[in-house]
Amino acid sequence: MTGVIEQKLTAQGIVLPEPTSPVANYVGFVRTGNLLVVSGQICFDGEGKLIAKGKLGAGVSIEQGNAAARGCAINLLAQLKAALGDLDKVVRVVRLGGFINSTPDFIDGPKVMNGASDLMVAAFGDKGRHARTTIGVASLPADAAVEVEGLFEVA
């Protein structure tokens, strides 16, 4: 039986992919007590292709970056489902951390990260409102445009 959160996602046309395996010496998520930390997820689509590749401010538009951040959030949700079995066990989205592959003069990282934040609110309602950090970086794995990590309170 699919939970309420997954039903909301399905109604929005979102299908959670299989979570990707870590590419180095780390795990996809760690649970300690009622907190679940999900490692950074880059902007792969359901077929394993990058949603946006390259730098914001040099070829990748804000709209493409926003879609990439949304894709990262979908991948966060896939990791959450793997960890919990049911997204309805999420009590609160506590924090998202966004890394934007960008030129030094790119100042619209928050607009890009709204792609991830908006999806969390759409999925979880008020429980999806969270603290957030957005940081511009010189590069990301696979030249991904965006990477997002998350901290969640869980039951």
Contacts in CASP RR format, 6 or more apart in sequence:
PFRMAT RR
TARGET T0000
AUTHOR 0000-0000-0000
METHOD contacts of the structure
MODEL  1
MTGVIEQKLTAQGIVLPEPTSPVANYVGFVRTGNLLVVSGQICFDGEGKL
IAKGKLGAGVSIEQGNAAARGCAINLLAQLKAALGDLDKVVRVVRLGGFI
NSTPDFIDGPKVMNGASDLMVAAFGDKGRHARTTIGVASLPADAAVEVEG
LFEVA
2 10 0 8 1.000
3 86 0 8 1.000
3 87 0 8 1.000
3 88 0 8 1.000
4 88 0 8 1.000
5 87 0 8 1.000
5 88 0 8 1.000
5 90 0 8 1.000
5 123 0 8 1.000
5 124 0 8 1.000
6 16 0 8 1.000
6 81 0 8 1.000
6 87 0 8 1.000
8 122 0 8 1.000
8 123 0 8 1.000
9 15 0 8 1.000
9 16 0 8 1.000
9 77 0 8 1.000
9 87 0 8 1.000
9 123 0 8 1.000
12 122 0 8 1.000
14 74 0 8 1.000
15 46 0 8 1.000
16 74 0 8 1.000
16 77 0 8 1.000
16 78 0 8 1.000
16 81 0 8 1.000
17 44 0 8 1.000
17 45 0 8 1.000
17 46 0 8 1.000
17 48 0 8 1.000
17 74 0 8 1.000
17 75 0 8 1.000
17 78 0 8 1.000
18 78 0 8 1.000
19 28 0 8 1.000
19 75 0 8 1.000
19 78 0 8 1.000
19 79 0 8 1.000
19 81 0 8 1.000
19 82 0 8 1.000
20 41 0 8 1.000
20 44 0 8 1.000
20 48 0 8 1.000
20 75 0 8 1.000
22 28 0 8 1.000
22 39 0 8 1.000
23 141 0 8 1.000
26 39 0 8 1.000
27 39 0 8 1.000
28 38 0 8 1.000
28 39 0 8 1.000
28 79 0 8 1.000
29 36 0 8 1.000
29 37 0 8 1.000
29 38 0 8 1.000
29 39 0 8 1.000
29 79 0 8 1.000
29 80 0 8 1.000
29 82 0 8 1.000
29 83 0 8 1.000
30 36 0 8 1.000
30 37 0 8 1.000
31 37 0 8 1.000
31 83 0 8 1.000
31 154 0 8 1.000
34 91 0 8 1.000
34 153 0 8 1.000
34 154 0 8 1.000
34 155 0 8 1.000
35 94 0 8 1.000
35 151 0 8 1.000
35 152 0 8 1.000
35 153 0 8 1.000
35 154 0 8 1.000
36 80 0 8 1.000
36 83 0 8 1.000
36 84 0 8 1.000
36 151 0 8 1.000
36 152 0 8 1.000
36 153 0 8 1.000
36 154 0 8 1.000
37 149 0 8 1.000
37 150 0 8 1.000
37 151 0 8 1.000
37 152 0 8 1.000
38 76 0 8 1.000
38 79 0 8 1.000
38 80 0 8 1.000
38 83 0 8 1.000
38 149 0 8 1.000
38 150 0 8 1.000
38 151 0 8 1.000
38 152 0 8 1.000
39 79 0 8 1.000
39 149 0 8 1.000
40 72 0 8 1.000
40 76 0 8 1.000
40 99 0 8 1.000
40 147 0 8 1.000
40 148 0 8 1.000
40 149 0 8 1.000
40 150 0 8 1.000
41 72 0 8 1.000
41 75 0 8 1.000
41 76 0 8 1.000
41 79 0 8 1.000
41 147 0 8 1.000
41 148 0 8 1.000
41 149 0 8 1.000
42 50 0 8 1.000
42 72 0 8 1.000
42 75 0 8 1.000
42 140 0 8 1.000
42 141 0 8 1.000
42 142 0 8 1.000
42 144 0 8 1.000
42 146 0 8 1.000
42 147 0 8 1.000
43 50 0 8 1.000
43 51 0 8 1.000
43 52 0 8 1.000
43 65 0 8 1.000
43 68 0 8 1.000
43 69 0 8 1.000
43 71 0 8 1.000
43 72 0 8 1.000
43 75 0 8 1.000
43 144 0 8 1.000
43 145 0 8 1.000
43 146 0 8 1.000
43 147 0 8 1.000
44 50 0 8 1.000
44 51 0 8 1.000
44 71 0 8 1.000
44 75 0 8 1.000
44 144 0 8 1.000
45 51 0 8 1.000
45 71 0 8 1.000
50 68 0 8 1.000
50 142 0 8 1.000
50 143 0 8 1.000
50 144 0 8 1.000
50 145 0 8 1.000
51 64 0 8 1.000
51 65 0 8 1.000
51 67 0 8 1.000
51 68 0 8 1.000
51 71 0 8 1.000
51 145 0 8 1.000
52 60 0 8 1.000
52 64 0 8 1.000
52 65 0 8 1.000
52 67 0 8 1.000
52 68 0 8 1.000
52 144 0 8 1.000
52 145 0 8 1.000
52 146 0 8 1.000
53 60 0 8 1.000
53 142 0 8 1.000
53 143 0 8 1.000
53 144 0 8 1.000
53 145 0 8 1.000
54 60 0 8 1.000
54 101 0 8 1.000
54 143 0 8 1.000
54 144 0 8 1.000
54 145 0 8 1.000
55 101 0 8 1.000
55 102 0 8 1.000
55 103 0 8 1.000
55 106 0 8 1.000
55 145 0 8 1.000
56 62 0 8 1.000
56 65 0 8 1.000
56 100 0 8 1.000
56 101 0 8 1.000
56 102 0 8 1.000
56 103 0 8 1.000
56 106 0 8 1.000
56 108 0 8 1.000
56 109 0 8 1.000
56 112 0 8 1.000
56 145 0 8 1.000
57 102 0 8 1.000
57 103 0 8 1.000
57 105 0 8 1.000
57 106 0 8 1.000
58 102 0 8 1.000
58 103 0 8 1.000
60 68 0 8 1.000
60 101 0 8 1.000
60 145 0 8 1.000
62 108 0 8 1.000
62 111 0 8 1.000
62 112 0 8 1.000
64 145 0 8 1.000
65 100 0 8 1.000
65 112 0 8 1.000
65 115 0 8 1.000
65 145 0 8 1.000
65 146 0 8 1.000
66 111 0 8 1.000
66 112 0 8 1.000
66 114 0 8 1.000
66 115 0 8 1.000
67 115 0 8 1.000
68 112 0 8 1.000
68 144 0 8 1.000
68 145 0 8 1.000
68 146 0 8 1.000
69 98 0 8 1.000
69 112 0 8 1.000
69 113 0 8 1.000
69 114 0 8 1.000
69 115 0 8 1.000
69 116 0 8 1.000
69 146 0 8 1.000
69 148 0 8 1.000
70 115 0 8 1.000
70 116 0 8 1.000
70 118 0 8 1.000
70 119 0 8 1.000
71 116 0 8 1.000
71 119 0 8 1.000
72 98 0 8 1.000
72 116 0 8 1.000
72 146 0 8 1.000
72 147 0 8 1.000
72 148 0 8 1.000
73 96 0 8 1.000
73 115 0 8 1.000
73 116 0 8 1.000
73 117 0 8 1.000
73 119 0 8 1.000
73 120 0 8 1.000
73 148 0 8 1.000
74 119 0 8 1.000
75 148 0 8 1.000
76 96 0 8 1.000
76 116 0 8 1.000
76 148 0 8 1.000
76 149 0 8 1.000
76 150 0 8 1.000
77 87 0 8 1.000
77 119 0 8 1.000
77 123 0 8 1.000
80 87 0 8 1.000
80 90 0 8 1.000
80 152 0 8 1.000
81 87 0 8 1.000
83 154 0 8 1.000
84 90 0 8 1.000
84 154 0 8 1.000
87 123 0 8 1.000
89 154 0 8 1.000
89 155 0 8 1.000
90 124 0 8 1.000
90 127 0 8 1.000
90 152 0 8 1.000
90 153 0 8 1.000
90 154 0 8 1.000
90 155 0 8 1.000
91 127 0 8 1.000
91 152 0 8 1.000
91 153 0 8 1.000
91 154 0 8 1.000
91 155 0 8 1.000
92 124 0 8 1.000
92 127 0 8 1.000
92 128 0 8 1.000
92 130 0 8 1.000
92 152 0 8 1.000
92 153 0 8 1.000
93 120 0 8 1.000
93 124 0 8 1.000
93 127 0 8 1.000
93 128 0 8 1.000
93 129 0 8 1.000
93 130 0 8 1.000
93 150 0 8 1.000
93 152 0 8 1.000
94 130 0 8 1.000
94 131 0 8 1.000
94 150 0 8 1.000
94 151 0 8 1.000
94 152 0 8 1.000
94 153 0 8 1.000
95 130 0 8 1.000
95 131 0 8 1.000
95 132 0 8 1.000
95 133 0 8 1.000
95 150 0 8 1.000
95 151 0 8 1.000
96 113 0 8 1.000
96 116 0 8 1.000
96 117 0 8 1.000
96 120 0 8 1.000
96 130 0 8 1.000
96 131 0 8 1.000
96 132 0 8 1.000
96 133 0 8 1.000
96 148 0 8 1.000
96 149 0 8 1.000
96 150 0 8 1.000
96 151 0 8 1.000
97 113 0 8 1.000
97 132 0 8 1.000
97 133 0 8 1.000
97 134 0 8 1.000
97 135 0 8 1.000
97 148 0 8 1.000
97 149 0 8 1.000
97 150 0 8 1.000
98 113 0 8 1.000
98 116 0 8 1.000
98 132 0 8 1.000
98 133 0 8 1.000
98 134 0 8 1.000
98 135 0 8 1.000
98 146 0 8 1.000
98 147 0 8 1.000
98 148 0 8 1.000
98 149 0 8 1.000
99 135 0 8 1.000
99 136 0 8 1.000
99 137 0 8 1.000
99 140 0 8 1.000
99 146 0 8 1.000
99 147 0 8 1.000
99 148 0 8 1.000
100 106 0 8 1.000
100 109 0 8 1.000
100 112 0 8 1.000
100 113 0 8 1.000
100 134 0 8 1.000
100 135 0 8 1.000
100 136 0 8 1.000
100 137 0 8 1.000
100 145 0 8 1.000
100 146 0 8 1.000
101 136 0 8 1.000
101 137 0 8 1.000
101 138 0 8 1.000
101 139 0 8 1.000
101 140 0 8 1.000
101 143 0 8 1.000
101 144 0 8 1.000
101 145 0 8 1.000
101 146 0 8 1.000
102 109 0 8 1.000
102 136 0 8 1.000
102 137 0 8 1.000
106 136 0 8 1.000
109 134 0 8 1.000
109 136 0 8 1.000
110 134 0 8 1.000
112 134 0 8 1.000
112 146 0 8 1.000
113 132 0 8 1.000
113 134 0 8 1.000
113 146 0 8 1.000
113 148 0 8 1.000
116 148 0 8 1.000
117 130 0 8 1.000
117 132 0 8 1.000
120 128 0 8 1.000
120 129 0 8 1.000
120 130 0 8 1.000
121 128 0 8 1.000
121 129 0 8 1.000
140 146 0 8 1.000
140 147 0 8 1.000
141 147 0 8 1.000
END
